[in-house]
């Protein structure tokens, strides 16, 4: 069921960041699949103190999308002082909040489609 694409996910991310200007981190929306649908729109978040590849994407389980955060494996560890850990915690707070927000927006878009009220939700 197509209900989002890169433009929609970008709009949702922009809305979240506008509503939460204190959030840190660099956020980029990539087009994971070129066909709009449940697997479209990967959100990459750059961590300020770790070069771990981190992204948010929707996985479909039992026909329902669930936004998940993926932290790719690192080849080696890293050390942080207290200030660095605070910055990392801030990045993780941003990622968690954005993941929750994308889940809520997805559920709202799906509910609007189910009601036949597609004009009220941006579908890309």
C-alpha positions, 0 to 999 in steps of 0.5 A: 500500500503506497502511503509515503515516499521520499518527499513525504518522509522528508516533510515529516522529518522537516516537521519534526525538526521544526517542532524540536529545534533543540534536537541535535544531529545531522539528518538526511532522508534517502530514497531506499527504494524508488517505488513509493510504499512501505519500504520507502524513505530511509532516514540517516542520522549522523552521530556527533561523536561516533562514526557508526552508520545509524539509520531509521527505516520502516520494516513491515511485520504482519502487514504493519509498518514499524519504524526501527533504528539500525546501528551498523556494526563497528570494526573497533570501539571508541572512547568518550569523556563525559562531555562526549557521552552527553553529546552521544546521549543527545544524538540518541535522544534525537533518534528516539524522538524522530523514530517515534514521530515517524511511527505516529505520522505513518499510523496517522497516514494509514488511518486517513487512508483507511477512512478514505480521507487521503486529502488530510494526510500528505501522501507524497 
